[in-house]
């Protein structure tokens, strides 16, 4: 016991490195730590040359969905007010953005949700339903706002895309 120390060897090769330390070392070498390869292989040419970067999964429609949901929940308080038109613009624009992300992600069936939201919250050319909504004291709007908010957030969660990182 007299010759043992609690310090790792000078090279640090005792295998007691944290995942953070191993990741930093792999990044310094240019390896992809995420792939779990444990380092650059001889066939890849060393510092990651010749490899295509792995796509990173993303949820591009989640941020617009959250902004639209916040506007929809805030819009319940603005029903009947002249500022409600701002809510209409925000919801219609972000629903259109989400529709583009859905098509890009290869999930066009989400358009069945986005097109009605774009049409119902259309501020440019309001359809005749707006008069009926206003005459019934805003109850349909009060019910439609949170339902649309929840559906948009669910769509934002389930629409997944991939981003390919740029190579150095």
Z-matrix of the N, CA and C atoms (Angstrom, degrees):
N
C 1 1.432
C 2 1.523 1 111.78
N 3 1.312 2 118.14 1 -19.95
C 4 1.449 3 119.69 2 -174.75
C 5 1.520 4 111.59 3 -69.90
N 6 1.327 5 119.89 4 -27.45
C 7 1.453 6 121.53 5 -175.80
C 8 1.523 7 113.68 6 -89.96
N 9 1.316 8 119.03 7 -5.20
C 10 1.463 9 120.89 8 -176.81
C 11 1.516 10 111.11 9 -86.47
N 12 1.324 11 114.46 10 143.06
C 13 1.464 12 120.44 11 173.50
C 14 1.523 13 108.73 12 -123.72
N 15 1.301 14 116.29 13 160.69
C 16 1.465 15 119.58 14 -179.55
C 17 1.517 16 112.00 15 -91.26
N 18 1.327 17 117.63 16 -1.19
C 19 1.455 18 121.43 17 179.54
C 20 1.513 19 110.80 18 -83.89
N 21 1.341 20 115.42 19 146.88
C 22 1.465 21 117.34 20 173.87
C 23 1.522 22 109.92 21 -73.24
N 24 1.310 23 115.75 22 163.65
C 25 1.457 24 120.88 23 179.03
C 26 1.519 25 110.23 24 -63.12
N 27 1.322 26 116.95 25 164.99
C 28 1.463 27 121.59 26 -174.98
C 29 1.524 28 111.63 27 -59.60
N 30 1.304 29 119.15 28 -34.67
C 31 1.465 30 121.75 29 -179.70
C 32 1.509 31 112.32 30 -79.25
N 33 1.309 32 118.60 31 -12.64
C 34 1.445 33 121.91 32 -179.31
C 35 1.513 34 112.48 33 71.62
N 36 1.320 35 117.33 34 22.04
C 37 1.446 36 120.73 35 -174.76
C 38 1.510 37 114.27 36 -90.22
N 39 1.296 38 118.81 37 26.70
C 40 1.457 39 119.31 38 -177.49
C 41 1.527 40 111.70 39 -88.27
N 42 1.331 41 119.58 40 0.88
C 43 1.450 42 122.06 41 175.57
C 44 1.511 43 114.36 42 79.84
N 45 1.303 44 118.95 43 10.79
C 46 1.458 45 121.41 44 -178.50
C 47 1.528 46 111.93 45 -100.97
N 48 1.310 47 118.85 46 28.21
C 49 1.452 48 121.20 47 179.88
C 50 1.523 49 109.09 48 -84.87
N 51 1.291 50 114.56 49 146.99
C 52 1.464 51 118.54 50 177.33
C 53 1.524 52 109.33 51 -76.87
N 54 1.314 53 115.65 52 165.41
C 55 1.462 54 120.48 53 178.56
C 56 1.529 55 109.93 54 -61.80
N 57 1.312 56 116.44 55 -34.21
C 58 1.466 57 120.69 56 178.63
C 59 1.527 58 110.21 57 -63.50
N 60 1.344 59 117.13 58 -45.60
C 61 1.460 60 120.35 59 -179.92
C 62 1.521 61 111.12 60 -65.15
N 63 1.338 62 116.95 61 -42.08
C 64 1.460 63 119.70 62 179.21
C 65 1.527 64 110.35 63 -64.04
N 66 1.334 65 117.14 64 -37.80
C 67 1.459 66 121.20 65 178.86
C 68 1.512 67 112.03 66 -65.41
N 69 1.331 68 116.16 67 -41.62
C 70 1.474 69 119.17 68 178.71
C 71 1.520 70 110.86 69 -64.94
N 72 1.342 71 116.53 70 -40.71
C 73 1.455 72 119.05 71 178.93
C 74 1.521 73 111.28 72 -65.98
N 75 1.336 74 116.43 73 -39.82
C 76 1.466 75 119.84 74 178.63
C 77 1.519 76 110.64 75 -65.29
N 78 1.323 77 117.13 76 -38.96
C 79 1.462 78 120.39 77 178.35
C 80 1.522 79 110.79 78 -66.37
N 81 1.331 80 117.08 79 -36.86
C 82 1.462 81 120.49 80 178.82
C 83 1.530 82 110.57 81 -66.46
N 84 1.330 83 116.05 82 -33.51
C 85 1.460 84 119.69 83 178.23
C 86 1.519 85 111.60 84 -80.17
N 87 1.343 86 117.94 85 -17.37
C 88 1.453 87 121.05 86 -177.69
C 89 1.507 88 112.79 87 91.79
N 90 1.325 89 117.50 88 11.43
C 91 1.457 90 121.24 89 -179.95
C 92 1.524 91 109.57 90 -83.65
N 93 1.302 92 115.34 91 160.18
C 94 1.456 93 121.24 92 173.89
C 95 1.518 94 107.37 93 -92.05
N 96 1.323 95 116.77 94 102.76
C 97 1.460 96 120.42 95 -178.58
C 98 1.509 97 111.07 96 -68.81
N 99 1.359 98 116.95 97 -28.41
C 100 1.458 99 121.20 98 -178.56
C 101 1.511 100 112.24 99 -64.46
N 102 1.317 101 117.23 100 -32.16
C 103 1.454 102 119.56 101 -174.78
C 104 1.519 103 112.08 102 -71.63
N 105 1.309 104 117.85 103 -16.24
C 106 1.455 105 121.23 104 177.96
C 107 1.511 106 113.15 105 75.93
N 108 1.321 107 117.35 106 19.45
C 109 1.454 108 119.53 107 -177.17
C 110 1.521 109 112.12 108 -75.18
N 111 1.319 110 117.08 109 -19.72
C 112 1.451 111 119.93 110 178.84
C 113 1.501 112 112.96 111 80.79
N 114 1.297 113 118.69 112 7.33
C 115 1.459 114 121.13 113 179.11
C 116 1.501 115 110.10 114 141.20
N 117 1.292 116 115.81 115 176.50
C 118 1.452 117 120.70 116 -178.79
C 119 1.518 118 109.26 117 -77.56
N 120 1.288 119 116.08 118 136.00
C 121 1.455 120 119.32 119 177.80
C 122 1.523 121 108.90 120 -89.79
N 123 1.290 122 114.54 121 161.02
C 124 1.456 123 119.36 122 -178.22
C 125 1.523 124 110.93 123 -68.14
N 126 1.343 125 117.95 124 -30.19
C 127 1.453 126 120.26 125 -177.66
C 128 1.528 127 111.90 126 -75.49
N 129 1.338 128 118.28 127 -20.82
C 130 1.458 129 119.45 128 -178.79
C 131 1.523 130 112.04 129 -85.33
N 132 1.294 131 117.42 130 -3.94
C 133 1.449 132 119.72 131 176.27
C 134 1.511 133 113.88 132 85.46
N 135 1.310 134 118.79 133 22.01
C 136 1.458 135 119.41 134 174.84
C 137 1.504 136 113.13 135 94.42
N 138 1.302 137 118.11 136 -108.60
C 139 1.454 138 123.89 137 -166.91
C 140 1.522 139 113.90 138 -79.45
N 141 1.295 140 120.01 139 35.57
C 142 1.446 141 121.70 140 174.13
C 143 1.511 142 114.14 141 85.35
N 144 1.303 143 117.95 142 14.67
C 145 1.454 144 119.73 143 178.43
C 146 1.517 145 109.82 144 -72.82
N 147 1.307 146 116.00 145 140.44
C 148 1.452 147 120.00 146 176.14
C 149 1.516 148 113.97 147 87.45
N 150 1.310 149 118.58 148 -9.65
C 151 1.462 150 120.29 149 179.53
C 152 1.516 151 109.28 150 -92.77
N 153 1.299 152 115.85 151 143.72
C 154 1.456 153 118.98 152 173.24
C 155 1.513 154 107.89 153 -87.94
N 156 1.315 155 117.41 154 139.80
C 157 1.457 156 119.29 155 -178.94
C 158 1.529 157 110.99 156 -68.52
N 159 1.317 158 115.06 157 146.75
C 160 1.462 159 120.67 158 178.97
C 161 1.521 160 109.73 159 -73.26
N 162 1.345 161 117.91 160 138.03
C 163 1.464 162 119.10 161 176.48
C 164 1.526 163 110.62 162 -68.23
N 165 1.316 164 115.42 163 143.84
C 166 1.461 165 121.48 164 -179.91
C 167 1.519 166 107.95 165 -102.43
N 168 1.341 167 118.74 166 123.79
C 169 1.464 168 119.79 167 179.24
C 170 1.523 169 110.81 168 -68.16
N 171 1.328 170 115.55 169 137.31
C 172 1.461 171 121.39 170 -179.53
C 173 1.524 172 109.70 171 -134.03
N 174 1.311 173 115.68 172 165.37
C 175 1.460 174 122.89 173 172.23
C 176 1.538 175 107.03 174 -123.09
N 177 1.324 176 116.91 175 80.59
C 178 1.459 177 119.18 176 -173.10
C 179 1.519 178 114.01 177 -68.14
N 180 1.321 179 118.29 178 -23.98
C 181 1.464 180 120.69 179 -176.70
C 182 1.521 181 112.84 180 -88.64
N 183 1.317 182 118.11 181 -2.72
C 184 1.467 183 119.83 182 -175.98
C 185 1.525 184 112.12 183 -71.72
N 186 1.309 185 118.43 184 -42.54
C 187 1.467 186 120.39 185 -179.72
C 188 1.535 187 111.80 186 -63.70
N 189 1.355 188 119.44 187 -47.44
C 190 1.462 189 117.82 188 175.53
C 191 1.524 190 112.76 189 -62.33
N 192 1.330 191 116.73 190 -32.97
C 193 1.466 192 119.76 191 178.83
C 194 1.520 193 111.14 192 -65.59
N 195 1.320 194 116.52 193 -41.14
C 196 1.467 195 119.53 194 179.43
C 197 1.522 196 111.88 195 -67.36
N 198 1.328 197 116.90 196 -39.29
C 199 1.466 198 119.94 197 178.03
C 200 1.528 199 110.05 198 -64.45
N 201 1.330 200 116.84 199 -44.40
C 202 1.470 201 120.57 200 178.85
C 203 1.528 202 110.96 201 -64.17
N 204 1.336 203 117.08 202 -39.03
C 205 1.470 204 120.21 203 179.81
C 206 1.521 205 111.05 204 -65.83
N 207 1.306 206 117.13 205 -40.74
C 208 1.476 207 120.03 206 176.97
C 209 1.523 208 109.75 207 -62.40
N 210 1.332 209 116.18 208 -43.25
C 211 1.471 210 119.63 209 178.57
C 212 1.523 211 110.63 210 -63.98
N 213 1.325 212 117.78 211 -38.91
C 214 1.462 213 120.33 212 -179.49
C 215 1.532 214 111.29 213 -66.52
N 216 1.320 215 116.62 214 -43.25
C 217 1.470 216 118.71 215 178.72
C 218 1.528 217 111.18 216 -67.43
N 219 1.324 218 117.16 217 -37.83
C 220 1.464 219 119.98 218 177.07
C 221 1.524 220 110.53 219 -70.23
N 222 1.324 221 116.35 220 -30.11
C 223 1.452 222 121.06 221 -178.29
C 224 1.510 223 114.32 222 -66.61
N 225 1.328 224 116.95 223 -22.63
C 226 1.468 225 119.58 224 178.02
C 227 1.528 226 109.37 225 -60.22
N 228 1.301 227 117.98 226 -37.41
C 229 1.464 228 121.28 227 -179.94
C 230 1.523 229 111.89 228 -75.10
N 231 1.325 230 117.50 229 -19.39
C 232 1.463 231 121.00 230 -176.11
C 233 1.528 232 113.71 231 -100.08
N 234 1.314 233 118.23 232 3.69
C 235 1.465 234 120.60 233 -179.55
C 236 1.526 235 108.76 234 -60.70
N 237 1.327 236 115.83 235 129.80
C 238 1.456 237 121.43 236 -178.68
C 239 1.518 238 113.29 237 89.38
N 240 1.311 239 117.78 238 -10.08
C 241 1.460 240 123.21 239 179.56
C 242 1.535 241 108.65 240 -92.27
N 243 1.313 242 116.77 241 156.78
C 244 1.467 243 119.37 242 178.02
C 245 1.532 244 112.05 243 -68.90
N 246 1.318 245 117.93 244 -20.66
C 247 1.468 246 121.74 245 178.67
C 248 1.527 247 112.58 246 -76.52
N 249 1.329 248 117.41 247 -7.94
C 250 1.466 249 120.33 248 -179.93
C 251 1.525 250 111.16 249 -63.68
N 252 1.325 251 117.63 250 -24.58
C 253 1.458 252 120.71 251 178.52
C 254 1.534 253 111.03 252 -63.01
N 255 1.322 254 117.44 253 -30.45
C 256 1.471 255 120.76 254 176.22
C 257 1.530 256 109.53 255 -63.78
N 258 1.314 257 116.64 256 -41.28
C 259 1.469 258 121.04 257 177.76
C 260 1.524 259 109.45 258 -62.26
N 261 1.321 260 117.07 259 -41.67
C 262 1.461 261 120.51 260 179.12
C 263 1.527 262 111.07 261 -60.12
N 264 1.320 263 116.74 262 -44.66
C 265 1.465 264 120.24 263 178.49
C 266 1.528 265 111.45 264 -62.54
N 267 1.310 266 116.66 265 -48.38
C 268 1.468 267 120.22 266 -177.07
C 269 1.521 268 110.82 267 -60.83
N 270 1.316 269 117.28 268 -46.72
C 271 1.466 270 120.60 269 -176.90
C 272 1.523 271 110.58 270 -66.44
N 273 1.324 272 117.76 271 -44.66
C 274 1.466 273 120.51 272 -178.61
C 275 1.528 274 111.37 273 -64.60
N 276 1.322 275 116.85 274 -42.76
C 277 1.469 276 120.02 275 -178.69
C 278 1.528 277 111.13 276 -66.63
N 279 1.324 278 117.26 277 -45.73
C 280 1.464 279 118.79 278 -177.90
C 281 1.528 280 111.73 279 -72.41
N 282 1.320 281 118.53 280 -28.87
C 283 1.466 282 120.12 281 174.00
C 284 1.531 283 109.89 282 -67.59
N 285 1.326 284 117.28 283 -36.90
C 286 1.464 285 120.34 284 176.64
C 287 1.531 286 111.11 285 -66.66
N 288 1.317 287 116.75 286 -39.48
C 289 1.467 288 120.38 287 176.59
C 290 1.526 289 110.25 288 -62.45
N 291 1.326 290 115.86 289 -43.15
C 292 1.461 291 119.43 290 178.96
C 293 1.528 292 111.29 291 -64.74
N 294 1.330 293 117.33 292 -34.51
C 295 1.463 294 120.58 293 177.46
C 296 1.525 295 110.63 294 -63.12
N 297 1.322 296 117.21 295 -40.10
C 298 1.463 297 120.77 296 177.74
C 299 1.528 298 109.86 297 -64.08
N 300 1.327 299 117.36 298 -44.25
C 301 1.471 300 120.01 299 178.48
C 302 1.523 301 111.48 300 -63.05
N 303 1.324 302 117.46 301 -36.48
C 304 1.465 303 120.50 302 179.20
C 305 1.523 304 110.86 303 -64.98
N 306 1.322 305 117.38 304 -42.60
C 307 1.462 306 120.47 305 178.70
C 308 1.527 307 110.13 306 -67.06
N 309 1.334 308 117.74 307 -40.92
C 310 1.461 309 120.59 308 178.44
C 311 1.519 310 112.29 309 -64.40
N 312 1.321 311 116.87 310 -32.89
C 313 1.464 312 120.63 311 179.74
C 314 1.525 313 111.99 312 -81.57
N 315 1.321 314 117.47 313 -1.73
C 316 1.459 315 120.64 314 179.00
C 317 1.521 316 112.78 315 79.37
N 318 1.318 317 117.89 316 27.13
C 319 1.457 318 122.01 317 179.85
C 320 1.530 319 109.87 318 -125.78
N 321 1.343 320 116.86 319 66.26
C 322 1.466 321 119.29 320 -176.03
C 323 1.524 322 113.68 321 -70.35
N 324 1.337 323 119.03 322 -12.42
C 325 1.460 324 120.11 323 178.83
C 326 1.524 325 111.68 324 -64.74
N 327 1.341 326 118.16 325 -18.73
C 328 1.468 327 120.93 326 175.98
C 329 1.522 328 111.61 327 -69.91
N 330 1.323 329 117.46 328 -14.42
C 331 1.458 330 120.03 329 176.57
C 332 1.531 331 111.43 330 -62.60
N 333 1.322 332 116.90 331 -23.37
C 334 1.467 333 120.56 332 176.38
C 335 1.524 334 111.01 333 -63.28
N 336 1.306 335 118.48 334 -21.94
C 337 1.466 336 122.55 335 174.89
C 338 1.520 337 110.96 336 -93.19
N 339 1.321 338 116.85 337 -43.90
C 340 1.456 339 120.15 338 -171.68
C 341 1.525 340 113.62 339 -71.77
N 342 1.323 341 117.76 340 -38.71
C 343 1.463 342 120.02 341 -178.57
C 344 1.530 343 111.44 342 -63.27
N 345 1.338 344 119.99 343 -46.83
C 346 1.473 345 117.86 344 176.12
C 347 1.533 346 113.37 345 -61.76
N 348 1.326 347 117.08 346 -36.83
C 349 1.470 348 119.19 347 178.27
C 350 1.527 349 109.65 348 -65.27
N 351 1.321 350 117.28 349 -42.77
C 352 1.464 351 120.37 350 179.14
C 353 1.527 352 110.36 351 -62.69
N 354 1.318 353 116.82 352 -40.30
C 355 1.465 354 120.41 353 -178.31
C 356 1.531 355 111.11 354 -72.37
N 357 1.323 356 117.55 355 -44.89
C 358 1.468 357 120.49 356 -177.38
C 359 1.527 358 112.68 357 -68.80
N 360 1.321 359 117.61 358 -35.60
C 361 1.460 360 120.97 359 -179.15
C 362 1.534 361 111.18 360 -98.89
N 363 1.320 362 116.77 361 24.64
C 364 1.453 363 123.35 362 -178.85
C 365 1.533 364 110.51 363 -70.75
N 366 1.331 365 118.59 364 114.93
C 367 1.469 366 119.58 365 -179.52
C 368 1.535 367 113.63 366 -88.44
N 369 1.313 368 118.01 367 -18.81
C 370 1.462 369 121.57 368 -174.93
C 371 1.529 370 111.01 369 -74.59
N 372 1.309 371 116.09 370 -51.91
C 373 1.456 372 121.11 371 -179.32
C 374 1.526 373 108.06 372 -128.38
N 375 1.333 374 117.66 373 83.77
C 376 1.457 375 119.16 374 -178.71
C 377 1.522 376 111.44 375 -65.83
N 378 1.288 377 115.63 376 136.54
C 379 1.455 378 121.34 377 -179.89
C 380 1.532 379 110.14 378 -78.78
N 381 1.323 380 117.82 379 166.71
C 382 1.472 381 120.25 380 -177.37
C 383 1.530 382 114.49 381 -61.90
N 384 1.323 383 118.81 382 -15.34
C 385 1.467 384 120.24 383 179.47
C 386 1.527 385 111.54 384 -62.22
N 387 1.327 386 117.55 385 -23.33
C 388 1.465 387 120.45 386 -177.14
C 389 1.528 388 111.12 387 -61.93
N 390 1.336 389 117.39 388 -36.24
C 391 1.466 390 119.93 389 177.76
C 392 1.527 391 111.07 390 -67.19
N 393 1.338 392 116.56 391 -40.02
C 394 1.460 393 119.58 392 178.43
C 395 1.525 394 110.65 393 -65.71
N 396 1.336 395 116.34 394 -40.83
C 397 1.460 396 119.92 395 177.91
C 398 1.526 397 110.80 396 -61.47
N 399 1.330 398 116.30 397 -40.60
C 400 1.463 399 120.29 398 -178.60
C 401 1.526 400 111.28 399 -71.15
N 402 1.348 401 117.37 400 -36.23
C 403 1.468 402 119.79 401 -178.20
C 404 1.522 403 111.70 402 -71.47
N 405 1.309 404 118.29 403 -24.47
C 406 1.462 405 120.49 404 179.59
C 407 1.532 406 111.20 405 -94.02
N 408 1.314 407 115.08 406 28.01
C 409 1.458 408 123.55 407 174.54
C 410 1.534 409 113.05 408 61.86
N 411 1.315 410 116.32 409 27.37
C 412 1.448 411 120.07 410 173.63
C 413 1.513 412 115.82 411 77.81
N 414 1.333 413 118.54 412 4.96
C 415 1.463 414 120.23 413 -177.80
C 416 1.529 415 113.01 414 -59.13
N 417 1.339 416 119.33 415 -44.27
C 418 1.475 417 117.13 416 177.17
C 419 1.528 418 112.76 417 -60.35
N 420 1.340 419 118.30 418 -38.16
C 421 1.463 420 120.59 419 177.52
C 422 1.524 421 109.87 420 -65.98
N 423 1.323 422 116.60 421 -41.68
C 424 1.468 423 119.90 422 -179.24
C 425 1.523 424 110.48 423 -61.34
N 426 1.319 425 117.46 424 -36.13
C 427 1.465 426 120.88 425 178.52
C 428 1.532 427 112.00 426 -79.05
N 429 1.329 428 116.34 427 -36.83
C 430 1.468 429 120.09 428 -175.14
C 431 1.525 430 112.61 429 -73.28
N 432 1.318 431 117.72 430 -32.96
C 433 1.463 432 120.71 431 -175.77
C 434 1.536 433 112.71 432 -60.27
N 435 1.342 434 120.15 433 -55.64
C 436 1.473 435 118.02 434 -179.25
C 437 1.521 436 113.47 435 -68.97
N 438 1.337 437 117.65 436 -31.56
C 439 1.468 438 119.40 437 177.82
C 440 1.523 439 109.70 438 -63.67
N 441 1.325 440 116.46 439 -46.13
C 442 1.470 441 119.86 440 178.53
C 443 1.521 442 111.14 441 -64.01
N 444 1.331 443 117.61 442 -37.02
C 445 1.465 444 120.81 443 179.74
C 446 1.526 445 110.59 444 -61.88
N 447 1.311 446 116.85 445 -46.51
C 448 1.471 447 120.80 446 -179.53
C 449 1.528 448 110.28 447 -64.35
N 450 1.324 449 117.42 448 -43.42
C 451 1.464 450 120.35 449 -179.72
C 452 1.526 451 111.92 450 -64.96
N 453 1.328 452 117.27 451 -38.56
C 454 1.464 453 119.58 452 178.51
C 455 1.524 454 111.76 453 -67.19
N 456 1.321 455 116.89 454 -39.24
C 457 1.473 456 119.11 455 178.42
C 458 1.528 457 110.23 456 -67.05
N 459 1.324 458 117.63 457 -40.85
C 460 1.470 459 119.70 458 176.59
C 461 1.524 460 110.99 459 -61.46
N 462 1.309 461 116.89 460 -41.61
C 463 1.466 462 119.99 461 176.99
C 464 1.523 463 110.54 462 -63.04
N 465 1.336 464 116.99 463 -41.02
C 466 1.459 465 120.64 464 178.61
C 467 1.518 466 112.54 465 -62.55
N 468 1.316 467 116.48 466 -33.00
C 469 1.470 468 120.49 467 178.63
C 470 1.527 469 110.78 468 -73.47
N 471 1.325 470 117.07 469 -40.51
C 472 1.463 471 120.16 470 -173.27
C 473 1.522 472 114.62 471 -86.80
N 474 1.316 473 118.43 472 -14.28
C 475 1.466 474 119.88 473 177.06
C 476 1.526 475 107.35 474 -85.43
N 477 1.318 476 114.81 475 111.06
C 478 1.465 477 120.64 476 -177.40
C 479 1.519 478 109.64 477 -116.28
N 480 1.287 479 114.66 478 139.26
C 481 1.459 480 121.00 479 175.67
C 482 1.512 481 109.13 480 -126.05
N 483 1.307 482 115.80 481 -177.01
C 484 1.462 483 120.65 482 177.39
C 485 1.522 484 108.74 483 -132.93
N 486 1.300 485 114.44 484 139.60
C 487 1.459 486 121.07 485 177.04
C 488 1.514 487 106.98 486 -116.52
N 489 1.315 488 115.24 487 129.92
C 490 1.457 489 119.82 488 177.56
C 491 1.519 490 107.73 489 -94.71
N 492 1.325 491 117.64 490 119.75
C 493 1.467 492 119.40 491 -178.62
C 494 1.527 493 110.48 492 -66.20
N 495 1.324 494 113.98 493 149.71
C 496 1.453 495 119.03 494 178.89
C 497 1.515 496 109.62 495 -74.87
N 498 1.303 497 114.85 496 146.40
C 499 1.464 498 120.27 497 179.56
C 500 1.521 499 109.41 498 -84.21
N 501 1.311 500 115.27 499 149.71
C 502 1.479 501 121.10 500 178.48
C 503 1.496 502 111.34 501 -73.69
